[in-house]
């Protein structure tokens, strides 16, 4: 038994996952400090508007990116198994073109929608103005996240995670401090969206320089835009459904409550999300490996990889869940006395995240093994349940209703995905 534990701790999966986890922890600490700064130096109303914009950006960005950030990982694993990694260069530039086109279409649709409709939808005068800002910056957001996963597909996992967790927040943090110091808090939304301009340019330059240095294969069959789109869009729908499942509560709180309530609840969501770092870190490492093993028919290796991943996820995530739950009141108080009202919602969401960890990397497994359409249907079903529950319970129970609806929907879709995967592939993505 000791030999098995020692072997596991010294494994490549453990070492690489821990490196990614340390970067993610550093990113969480940076985000924690950023949130502390915003909640202590900006009014709850302004913080609520920022969280609203952040949520809308993730949702519309999920449409704009068309699932390319997920499919680029699939292609890297598939091409590697076929010794045709040179194809990745052409795929990447075609994905950039798809993103720009989709972003322009979304912007045009937004321009055609009367502002009054958006205002009435959210019961907030500022909603239309804030969404307009998001649409003008959406392509920068989408390009940034495609580039982050392109770096991972190229084998530069550490640099990818630095962009995702450190560089992503640093420019905005600096701008937020400057705006507070100069009493220009009203520009905080512009600063947040502007930060993606620098991220998109910097990440693209790094990718371009690396592509120009590496000798890619040229004797490979060219993939069409249609092929890339058909492979990517189911992943986009799945990602969008997942983001909506985690964000519809904030959108409906905006409609039925105030921006102050949005600020309080968003802090609880961010704290609970910390506990998913282990799952996200392991997913980063195993995603291309799952695609490669599955393409090669290495079922035994795949089962071993998932079993070790599940154990590592629970080992790393449970202490974080227990710590935040036990010290929840004290932690929330750091953001301001008024933020303690989100304690019960925080505990409810933590329970959902605990179950999320138990079920393991089932979403990544399905995306990397050609089951993205099945995952899409399950996530859409979970999203519909989530929306219905939020519409029923938020007007009555506010933040508690939002947290309960979100936790239940997470438990629902993860259970469905894990059970179906086990029945069809005899693969356990859950802890065993």
N, C-alpha and C positions, 0 to 999 in steps of 0.2 A: 504493500500500500504506500509506504514512504517513497519507494522507488518511482511509483506512478505519479505521485504528487510532485516529486522533484523533477521528473521528466516534463510534466505539464508546465511547471513554473519556468523551466528553462527553454520551453518551446518557442519557435519563431512567432507563433500566434500571440503568445503571452507578451513577448518582448515588444513586438511592433504595436500591439494594442495598447500597452502601457505608455509607450511614447506618444501615441495619438491622444490617449486619455489625459496625460500630463498637459499637453497643449490645450485640450478642451477645458481642463480645469483652470488653466491660466486665463483662457477666454471667458470662462464663467466668472472668475474673480474680477476681470476687467469689466464685464457687463454688470456685475454686482456693484462695483464702485460707480459705474456710470449711472445706474439706477438710483443709488444712494444720493449721488450728486443732484440728479434731476429732481428727485422727490423732496430734497431739502432746500434747493435753491430756486426751484420753479414751482409755480402754483399747481395744485392738483388738476385744475382745468386744462392747463397747458400740457401737463404730462399725459392727461387723458387723450388730448388731441394727437399727441405724438404716438401713443399706443394704438389709436384708431388708424392713423396713417400707416404705421408699421404693419398692422393686421391686413389692411387693404392692399398694401404693397406685396405681401406674401401671397395673397389670394390671386390678384391680377397677374403678379409675376409668375405664378404657377401656370397661368394660361399662356403668357407670353413666351415662356421658355420651352413650351411644347414637349416637355418630358426629355429634352435632349441631354440635360445634365445626368439623368438616370441611364439613358440608352448609350451614352458615350462610354460608360463603365461596362455595359454589356458588350459593346463592340470591341473594346480593348481585350476583354477576356476571350471572346470568340476568335478574334484575329490572332491572338497569341497561341491559341490551341491549334490554329491552322498555319502558323508561321507566316502570317500575312499582316503583321502589325503596321506595315507601311500604309495600309488602307486608312488608318486613323486620321492622317493628315487631310485627305480629301473630305472625309466625313465631317471633320471639325469645321472646315470652312463652309460647307453646305449647311451645317447647323447654325452657324452665325447668320447666314442669309435668311434662314427660316425664322429666326428670332426677330430680326429687323423687320421682316415682312409682317409677322404677327403683331408686333408692337405698333406698327403703323395702322393696321386694321383696327386694333383695340382703341387707339387714340381717335381714329375717325368715328367709330361707333359712339365713343363718349361725347364727341363734339356734336353729334346729332341728337343726343338725349337732352331734353330741356332741363335746366338746373332745378326747376320747380319739382320735378319728379324725384330727384335725388334728395332734395330738402324734405319733401313729404315722407319719403321712405324711411329716413332716419330721425325725423322730427328735430333736426338741427340745422340752423341756418348755415353753419360753417361746413357742413358735410360736402356739399357740391364743390366748394372752393378747394377743400383738402383733396378730394378725389381728382380734381383737375391737375393738381400738382403731381400726384402720384403717376398719372398717365403720361405726363411729359418726361418723367424719369424712368419709366418702366423698362425701356430697352437697356439702359445702363445696369439696372438690377439684374435682368435676365442674362446679359453678357457676362457679368461678374460671376454668377453662379455656374454658368456653363464653363467658364475658364477655370474656376476652382476645381471642378470635377475633371476637366481635361488634364490638369496638372496631375491629378490622382491617376488618371488613365495612362499617363506617360510614365508612371512609376515614381513621381515626385510627391509622395504622400505627405511628408512632413511640411513641405512648402505649401501644399494645398491646404493643410489644416491651419497653418499660420495665417493664410489669407482668410479662411473661414472663421477663425476664432480670435485672432489678434488684430490683424490689419483691418478687418471689417469694422471694428469698433473704435480704433485709435483715432482716426481723423475726425470722426464725429465727436468723440469725447473732448478733443482739443478745441474744436469749434464751439461746443457747448460751454466750456469754461470761459472762452473768449467772449461769447455773447452775454453770459451772466456778468462778467467783469465790466463789460461796456454797457450794461443795462439794455441790451437788445434781444431780450428773450423771445420777442415775437417772431424772430427769424429762425427759431429752432427747427421747424419743419423743413425749411429750405436747406439748412445745414445738413440735416440727416440725409436728404435726397441727393444733395450735391456730393456727399462723401462717396457715392457709388461711381461718380465720374472718374475720380482718381483710382479707385479699385479696378474698374473696367480697363482703363488705359494701362496701368502697371501690370496687371495679370496678362493682358494680351501681348505686351512687349516681351515678357518673359517666355511665353509660349512660342511666339514668333522666332525669337532668338534661338531657342532650343530646337525648334523644327528645322531651322536653316542650318544648324550645326550637324544634326543627325542625318545620316544617309538612309532615307526611306526607300522601301521597295517601290518599283514603278511597274513591275509586271504583274499587276493585280487587276481584277475586274472592278470596274467603277460602279459604285452604288448610286442609284438614282435618288432624287429628292423624294419621290413617292415612296420608295422602299424605306428611307430614313424616317419619313413622317409616319408611315404605317407602323413602324417598330416603336416610335417614340410616343405617339399621341396617347396610347393606352396608359403608358407610364405617367403622362401628364395628367390624365383624368384621375388616376390613382393618387398622385401627389396632391392634386387640387382638392380631391375629396378628403384626403388626410389633413391638409391645411385647414380646410373649412370645418372639419370636425373639431379641430383645436381652436378655431377662431370665430365660429358662428356665435358662440356665447358672448364674445366681446362685441361683435356687431349688434346683437340683439340687446345687450346691456346699453349700448349707445342709443338704440331706439327707445327703449322703455325707461332708461335711467338717465344719469348725468355723466359728464366727462369725469367728474370726481370719482364716481363709482367705478368707471372703467379703469381709472388709474389704480385704485385699491385692488381690484380684482386682477388686473394685469400683473401686479407684483406677485400675487399668489401663484399665477400661472408660470411666471418666470422661475420662481423658486422651485416649483414642482418639476419643471422641465430639467432642472439640474440633475435630477435623479436618473434621467434617461441618457446621461453622458456615456455610461458604460456600454449601453446598447448601440449608441451611435458610433462610438469608437471602434467597437468590434465590427460593426457593419462596414465601416470604411475599409478595413483590412480584408475582410472575407468576401466582399461583393465580387471583385474580378476573379477570385479563386473559385467561387461557386460556379460562375459561368464557365470557367475553363474545365473544371472537374466534370460538370454536367455534360459539356460538349464532348469530352473524352470518354464518357461512360464510366468514370471512376466512382461508382456508388459507395463502395466501402470507405474510400477516402473522404467522400462528401459527408457520410454519416458521422465519421470521426471528427471532422472539422466542425460540424454543427453541435455535436455533443460537447466538445471542449469549449465552443463559443458560448453555449447556454450556461455552462457552469461558471465561466469567467464573468459573464454579464451579471448573474445573480450575486456572485461573490463581491463584485465591485459596487453594485447598485444598492444592495440592502443596507449597508452602513449609512449611506447618504440619506436614504429614505427615513431610517430610524432617527438620525440626528436632527433632520429638519422637522420631523413630526414632534419630537420631544421638546425642542427649543423653539417651536413655531412662534409663540407669542413674543419672545425676546427678539427673534430675528426680524419679525414684522415691525416691531417697535423701532428698529434701527432706521427704517424708512420714514418714520414720523408716527406720532401717537395715533393719528387717525387711521393708519393703515392696519392696525390690529383688528379692525372689523372683518378683515379677510381671513381670520384664523381658521374658522370652520370650513370655508371653501377650500383653503389650502390643504387641510387634512383629507378632505374628500378626493381632491385631485391626486394627492399622494397615493391613496389607495389604488386609483386607476393606474398610476405609473408603476406601482408594485406588480400588478397583474401584467402590465405591459412587459416588464422584465422577465416574468415567469414564462411568457410565451415565446421569448427569444426573437431571432431575426427572421420571422416568417415572411414579412413583406419583402425584404431583400431577396430571400430565397425564391419567392414566386416571380419577382421581376427578372432575376438572373437565369431562370430556367424556362422561359417562354410561357409563363402562366400569368402574364400581366393582365390579360383580359378577365380572368377569373378574379384576380385581386381587385381589379377595377369594379366589378359588380358587387363584391362584398363591401368595399369601401363606400360605394354609392348608397348601398342599403344602410350601412351604419350611419352615413351622413344624414339620410332622410329621417331615420329614427332620432338622431341627435337634434335636427332642426325642429321636429314635431315636439319633442320633450322640452326643448328650450322655449319654444313659443308658448307652451302650456305653463311651464313652471317659473320662468323668469318674471313675468308680471306679478305672480303671487309671492315668490320667495326670493327674488333678486339674485344676489351672488350665489347663495346656497343652491338655488334651482339651476343656475348655470353650471356650477361645479358638478352637481349630481348628474345632470344630463350628459356632460362631457365624459365623466368617468364611466358611466354605464355604456356609452357608445364605444369607448375604447375596449372595454371588456367584451362587448358583443362581437365586434369584427375580428379581434385577435383570436377569440375562441373559435369562431367559424373558420378562420384561415388555418389555424393550427390543426384542427380536427380534419378538415378536408385534405390538407397536405399529407397528414399521416395516413389517411385511408387510401389516397390515390398513389402515393409514392413510397409508403412505408418508411417515411423519414420523420423523425421527431425534431421539430423546431422548438419544442417546449422543453423545460428543464426535466431531466430524468437521471 
